[in-house]
Amino acid sequence: LMYIEAYLQANPETEQRNLGFLQRLYVSLNEADSIAGIAALKNSEQSLTDQITRHESEGNYRASAACYERAIQLEPDAVEHHEGLLRCIMQQGELTSALMHANGILSERPHWMQSLNSYRIQAAWRLGQWKELEELLKMEPPGTTTWDVNLGKLLLLSKQGDYGGFKRWINKVRREQMDPLSTVCLEQNSYQRGYDYILRLHMLQELQDAVSLLQFGNKASMDQILNSWHPRLKAIEETFRVQEGVLSLRRVILGL
């Protein structure tokens, strides 16, 4: 980011053709204000991709969904547009609609299973639809490392009371978060780039603490866990994107 900003300052005549690249950098850093500023600097009419980027950075998922629907009309065979629409539907909390939408797409395009099944799995565990979740997990290829798929597997194991399987799986998932985090930590300004992995480790710890109490049925200790959740929530970023994931998992944990 520093290099491209320095380059644009030294070569202002190249600004317009590099704004798209600069905007993608700001998206990766979750810099909503900078993304909006880039949009204001552009002289040409914004493309659908630019509009989607701006809406998502602002948390305006309804507008993003409308853009994805338009993109699907223009390019119906582009699976990434359908994935984007599913993300927007789920971010609006319309989990049942997302599940039905994904089922509808896959009934027509079963070859997209590898791309779209993880959205069904996420919707199923967030809705607490355990039988549906079990069937959807069977459709995943062995060795998958997708976060929402692994989280669904962990929740199903805890719901079924398979605490041995839960312990083995959570150790596997934790290692999968630690490996890229270890690599990122060697880089300069690594905290923001590694934050998603840190957040996932945070969520895994809360899940493991709660499942340990479920295993031994200690009501008093469960109260202690609930009391610890508030300061833990204050320790993470105060953004919708970050806190919504943690709170969604907590709601499911309370229903186990």
N, C-alpha and C positions, 0 to 999 in steps of 0.2 A: 504493500500500500504506500509506504514512504517513497519508494522508487517511482511509482507511477505518478504520485502527486508532484514530486520534484521534476519529473519529465514534463508534465503539463505546465508547470510554472515556467520552465525554460522554453517550451514550445507551445505557446497558447493557440497557435493556428491548428494544432492537432486535437484540440479539446473535444469538439463535437464527435469525431469518429472514435474517440476513446471513452466516451461517457458510459457506454454500455458495459465495457469491461470494468470500469471503476464502480459502477452500480453493483455488479456481481460481487465485487470484493466487499462492499459495504453490507450486502445481504449476508455473506458468510460471517460477518462480524456482528450481525443483528443491530446495525446502526440505522434505526428507522428515520431519524432526522436527516442524516446524510443522504439516504435513499430518496427522500422527498425533495431534498435540495437538487440532486442530480436530475430528477424529473422536471423541475422548474427550469433548469439550465438548457434542456434540449430544445432546439429550434424546430425540429421536425415533429410531425404528429406521432404520438406514442403508439407503439405496436401493442398487440395483445399481451405479449410477453412482458413488456415494460409496465403495462397496467396491472398485470397480475403481481409482478414484483412489488410495485408500490402498495397495492391493496393488502397484500399479505404482510408486508413490513408494518403497516398501520393496524393490523389485526382486523381488517375489514373483510372477513371471509365470505360474507354474502355477495359483495361486489366481485371478489375473486371467483366465486362459484359461477357467477354470470359470465365472466370472461372465459372460464374454462368451457362452459356450455357452448359459447360461440366458437371456441377453438375446436371443439368436438364436431360441430357442424361443418367447419372448414376442412378438418383432417380427422375423419371418423376412425381411421385405422392407426392413429397415434396413441399407443397405450398410455404414454405419459400424461396426456390430457385427462384421461379417465382417472388416473391416479391422483392428479391434482384436484379434480372435482371431489373425489372420495375424501381427500384430506380436508377440504373446505367444509364438506357436510359434517364430518366428524368434529371439526373444530367448533362448529356451531352447536354441538351437543345432540345432533340428530342421528344417534347411533343406529336406531332401528332402520331409518331411511337409508343409511350408508350400507348396512348389511343387506337390505333388500336390493339396493342398486347394484352392489357387487355381485350378488347372486344372479341378477338379471343379465349383467354383462357376460358373466362366465357361462351362463346357459347358451349364449349365442357364440361366445369366443372362448371355448375351453382351453385353447392354447395359451391364454393369458394367465393361467392359474398361478404360475410362479411369481408373476408381478402383482396380482391382486389378492391372493388368498390371505396375505398377512393383514390386510385391512379388515377382512372378515373376522380373522382371529382376534384382532384388537377390539373390534366392536362387540364380539361375543363375550370376551372376558370382562369388558367394562359394563356390559349389561347383566353379567352373572348368568349367562345362558350356558351352563356347564356341559350339558349333553351335546349341544351344538358345537361348543368349543372342542370337545373330545373328538368329534367327527372331523372337524376342520384341521386339527393338528395331525391327524392320520394322513392327510393329503400332502403334508410338507415332506420334502426329501430329507433323508437322514443327514445329520451334520449341519443343519441350517444354523446360521449365526444371527438371524434377524432379531433385533431387540424385542419387538412386540410379540413375536412368535415364542421366544424363550420366556418372556414374562408370562404369557398365557400358559405355557407348559408348567412353570413353577406354581402358578395359582391353581391349576388343575390338580397337580400332585398334592398340594396342601389341602384342597377341598376333599380329595379322596382319602386323606389320612396317610399317604405314602411318604412318611417323614424321612425314611432312608433315601428314597429316590429324590426327594426334595433337596436333601443335603448334598448329594452328588451333583445334581443339576445346577444348584446355585453356585457351587464352587467352580463349575465349568463356565457359567455365565460371567462370574466375577473375573475369571482369568481373561475372558474375551474382552472385557472392558479395560483391564489393567495393561494388556499388551500395547494397544495403540496409545494409551495414556503415557506409558513409559517413553514411547518414541517422541510424543509431542513435548514432553517435559524437557527434552534436550534442546528444543528450539527457543529462539528469542521470542518474548511476548507470548508465551505458550499457554497462559492461564485461560484466556478466552477460548482458544481453539480446543483446549482439553476440557472445557466446562461441561459439555454434554456427558462425557465419560464420568466426570466427578459426580454429576447429578444422578446418573444411573447407579453408581455405587451407593450413593445416599439412599436411593429408593430400595435397592437390594437389602441394605442393612435394616431398614424399617420393616421390610417384609420378613426377613429372617427373624428379627426380634419378636414379631407378632406370631409367627408360626411356631417358634419355640414355646411360647406361652400356650398356644392351642394344643401342642403336643402334651404338655404337662398339666393343662387345665388350671392354671394359677390365676384366679380372678383378681387378687390384690396386685399382682405384678402387671396385669393388663391395665389396670388403672394408672400405674406408673408409666407405662408406655404411652398411654393417651396423654398424660400430663407432659411427657417429653416432646410430643409432636409440635406443640406451639412454638417453643424456642427453636426447634429444628427448622420449622417453616420460616422463621424470621432470619435464619442463617443463609437462606438461598436468595437468589435474585428475585426482586419484587416485580416480575413480569408475568403476564398471563401465560405465555408459552411455557415458562419454567414451572410456575406453581400449579397450573392446571394438571400437568402430568402427575405430580406428587399427590395432589388432592384426589384425583381419579383413582389412583392406586389405593389410597387410604380408604376410600368409600368401599372398594371391593374387599379389602382386608376385613373391614368391620362386618361384612356379610358372609364371611367364610364360616 
